[in-house]
Amino acid sequence: MIGLARYAYRPVLLETFVEKPRFTGTCYQAANWQYLGDTQGRGKLDTLHRHDQPIKSIWIYPLTHDFRQQLRKD
């Protein structure tokens, strides 16, 4: 696995963002991804609070059964 060999860590979940006005995320739902919610439609550099980015739905796919516990580790 690339993450383990190169960066000395093993990913525990995958995350993706789906642009809501254009797509519904049906393929992720069919592949057993978990829907977390929606973004606010702001880019990370939006200091003026204009909300000019499209709203996206957030989907995750756990790679291990105890991903929550592993993410809490120091």
Long-range contacts (C-beta under 8 A, 24 or more apart in sequence): 11-63, 12-62, 12-63, 12-64, 12-67, 12-70, 12-71, 13-60, 13-61, 13-62, 13-63, 13-64, 13-67, 13-71, 14-60, 14-61, 14-63, 15-58, 15-59, 15-60, 16-58, 16-59, 16-60, 17-56, 17-57, 17-58, 17-59, 18-56, 18-57, 18-59, 19-54, 19-55, 19-56, 20-54, 20-55, 20-56, 20-57, 21-54, 21-55, 22-54, 25-57, 25-59, 28-59, 28-61, 31-61, 32-61, 33-59, 33-60, 33-61, 34-59, 34-60, 34-61, 34-62, 35-59, 36-60
